[in-house]
Amino acid sequence: MTEKNLKEGIKAPAFKLPDADGNAVSLADYKGKWLVLYFYPKDNTSGCTTEALDFTASLPQFRELNAEVVGISPDSCKSHQKFISNHSLAVRLLSDESKEVLQKYGVWQKKQMYGKEYFGVVRSTFLIDPDGKIKKIWEKVKVAGHIEEVMTTLRGFIEKNS
């Protein structure tokens, strides 16, 4: 059900999904820029809200580094609209209700809670370079300190290439 063959250094899987306003957004839209693509389980839950707020607060610094931040979850566009409105979010959120992109990126996995098994999103972040290649993958992300780690890694790649 998931593709576990995604590795750093390979082309990121193409996608085309609607944002909160229903506009189609694709990986190709970010050619020539760095892309921080993060996958999260659910709008308006504590960890996901903290992560979205942290990315929103850091957006100016990411943009100074020619990077955009995009979040993807299985929530609907309408749910994303409420989430953005409730928390004044500036990050672009994409809806993958079919879970096709979640599966392409290997983040739709079997999970366990209170002894019950179910499928859900494993919080993950992919750093994609301006040529569309995966430079770094973070799996099973813990929200605290994550944005700083992504920023430091991005800066490191940029310095190495300049």
HUFENKA-V58135 format. One record per residue. N is the residue number from 1. RES is the residue in three letters. SS is DSSP state (~ for helix, > for strand, _ for the rest). D_LAST is the distance of its C-alpha to the last C-alpha in whole Angstrom. Layout:
n->N res->RES ss->SS d_last->D_LAST
n->N res->RES ss->SS d_last->D_LAST
This chain:
n->1 res->MET ss->_ d_last->39
n->2 res->THR ss->_ d_last->36
n->3 res->GLU ss->_ d_last->33
n->4 res->LYS ss->_ d_last->32
n->5 res->ASN ss->_ d_last->30
n->6 res->LEU ss->_ d_last->27
n->7 res->LYS ss->_ d_last->24
n->8 res->GLU ss->_ d_last->20
n->9 res->GLY ss->_ d_last->18
n->10 res->ILE ss->_ d_last->21
n->11 res->LYS ss->> d_last->22
n->12 res->ALA ss->_ d_last->23
n->13 res->PRO ss->_ d_last->26
n->14 res->ALA ss->_ d_last->27
n->15 res->PHE ss->_ d_last->29
n->16 res->LYS ss->> d_last->31
n->17 res->LEU ss->> d_last->33
n->18 res->PRO ss->> d_last->34
n->19 res->ASP ss->> d_last->33
n->20 res->ALA ss->_ d_last->35
n->21 res->ASP ss->_ d_last->37
n->22 res->GLY ss->_ d_last->37
n->23 res->ASN ss->_ d_last->34
n->24 res->ALA ss->> d_last->33
n->25 res->VAL ss->> d_last->29
n->26 res->SER ss->> d_last->27
n->27 res->LEU ss->~ d_last->24
n->28 res->ALA ss->~ d_last->24
n->29 res->ASP ss->~ d_last->24
n->30 res->TYR ss->~ d_last->20
n->31 res->LYS ss->_ d_last->18
n->32 res->GLY ss->_ d_last->15
n->33 res->LYS ss->_ d_last->15
n->34 res->TRP ss->> d_last->14
n->35 res->LEU ss->> d_last->18
n->36 res->VAL ss->> d_last->20
n->37 res->LEU ss->> d_last->23
n->38 res->TYR ss->> d_last->26
n->39 res->PHE ss->> d_last->29
n->40 res->TYR ss->_ d_last->32
n->41 res->PRO ss->_ d_last->36
n->42 res->LYS ss->_ d_last->37
n->43 res->ASP ss->_ d_last->37
n->44 res->ASN ss->_ d_last->39
n->45 res->THR ss->_ d_last->39
n->46 res->SER ss->~ d_last->38
n->47 res->GLY ss->~ d_last->35
n->48 res->CYS ss->~ d_last->34
n->49 res->THR ss->~ d_last->34
n->50 res->THR ss->~ d_last->33
n->51 res->GLU ss->~ d_last->30
n->52 res->ALA ss->~ d_last->30
n->53 res->LEU ss->~ d_last->30
n->54 res->ASP ss->~ d_last->27
n->55 res->PHE ss->~ d_last->25
n->56 res->THR ss->~ d_last->27
n->57 res->ALA ss->~ d_last->26
n->58 res->SER ss->~ d_last->22
n->59 res->LEU ss->~ d_last->22
n->60 res->PRO ss->~ d_last->21
n->61 res->GLN ss->~ d_last->18
n->62 res->PHE ss->~ d_last->17
n->63 res->ARG ss->~ d_last->17
n->64 res->GLU ss->~ d_last->15
n->65 res->LEU ss->_ d_last->12
n->66 res->ASN ss->_ d_last->13
n->67 res->ALA ss->> d_last->16
n->68 res->GLU ss->> d_last->19
n->69 res->VAL ss->> d_last->22
n->70 res->VAL ss->> d_last->25
n->71 res->GLY ss->> d_last->28
n->72 res->ILE ss->> d_last->30
n->73 res->SER ss->> d_last->34
n->74 res->PRO ss->_ d_last->37
n->75 res->ASP ss->_ d_last->39
n->76 res->SER ss->_ d_last->40
n->77 res->CYS ss->~ d_last->38
n->78 res->LYS ss->~ d_last->41
n->79 res->SER ss->~ d_last->41
n->80 res->HIS ss->~ d_last->37
n->81 res->GLN ss->~ d_last->38
n->82 res->LYS ss->~ d_last->40
n->83 res->PHE ss->~ d_last->38
n->84 res->ILE ss->~ d_last->35
n->85 res->SER ss->~ d_last->38
n->86 res->ASN ss->~ d_last->40
n->87 res->HIS ss->~ d_last->36
n->88 res->SER ss->_ d_last->35
n->89 res->LEU ss->_ d_last->32
n->90 res->ALA ss->_ d_last->29
n->91 res->VAL ss->_ d_last->27
n->92 res->ARG ss->> d_last->28
n->93 res->LEU ss->> d_last->31
n->94 res->LEU ss->> d_last->32
n->95 res->SER ss->> d_last->35
n->96 res->ASP ss->_ d_last->36
n->97 res->GLU ss->_ d_last->39
n->98 res->SER ss->_ d_last->40
n->99 res->LYS ss->_ d_last->37
n->100 res->GLU ss->~ d_last->36
n->101 res->VAL ss->~ d_last->32
n->102 res->LEU ss->~ d_last->33
n->103 res->GLN ss->~ d_last->34
n->104 res->LYS ss->~ d_last->32
n->105 res->TYR ss->_ d_last->29
n->106 res->GLY ss->_ d_last->32
n->107 res->VAL ss->_ d_last->32
n->108 res->TRP ss->> d_last->36
n->109 res->GLN ss->> d_last->38
n->110 res->LYS ss->> d_last->41
n->111 res->LYS ss->> d_last->41
n->112 res->GLN ss->> d_last->44
n->113 res->MET ss->> d_last->45
n->114 res->TYR ss->_ d_last->49
n->115 res->GLY ss->_ d_last->50
n->116 res->LYS ss->> d_last->49
n->117 res->GLU ss->> d_last->47
n->118 res->TYR ss->> d_last->45
n->119 res->PHE ss->> d_last->42
n->120 res->GLY ss->> d_last->39
n->121 res->VAL ss->> d_last->35
n->122 res->VAL ss->_ d_last->34
n->123 res->ARG ss->_ d_last->31
n->124 res->SER ss->> d_last->28
n->125 res->THR ss->> d_last->24
n->126 res->PHE ss->> d_last->22
n->127 res->LEU ss->> d_last->18
n->128 res->ILE ss->> d_last->17
n->129 res->ASP ss->_ d_last->14
n->130 res->PRO ss->_ d_last->14
n->131 res->ASP ss->_ d_last->15
n->132 res->GLY ss->_ d_last->18
n->133 res->LYS ss->> d_last->18
n->134 res->ILE ss->> d_last->19
n->135 res->LYS ss->> d_last->16
n->136 res->LYS ss->> d_last->18
n->137 res->ILE ss->> d_last->22
n->138 res->TRP ss->> d_last->24
n->139 res->GLU ss->_ d_last->28
n->140 res->LYS ss->_ d_last->31
n->141 res->VAL ss->_ d_last->29
n->142 res->LYS ss->_ d_last->30
n->143 res->VAL ss->_ d_last->30
n->144 res->ALA ss->_ d_last->30
n->145 res->GLY ss->_ d_last->26
n->146 res->HIS ss->~ d_last->25
n->147 res->ILE ss->~ d_last->23
n->148 res->GLU ss->~ d_last->21
n->149 res->GLU ss->~ d_last->20
n->150 res->VAL ss->~ d_last->19
n->151 res->MET ss->~ d_last->17
n->152 res->THR ss->~ d_last->15
n->153 res->THR ss->~ d_last->14
n->154 res->LEU ss->~ d_last->12
n->155 res->ARG ss->~ d_last->11
n->156 res->GLY ss->~ d_last->10
n->157 res->PHE ss->~ d_last->9
n->158 res->ILE ss->~ d_last->6
n->159 res->GLU ss->~ d_last->5
n->160 res->LYS ss->~ d_last->6
n->161 res->ASN ss->~ d_last->4
n->162 res->SER ss->_ d_last->0
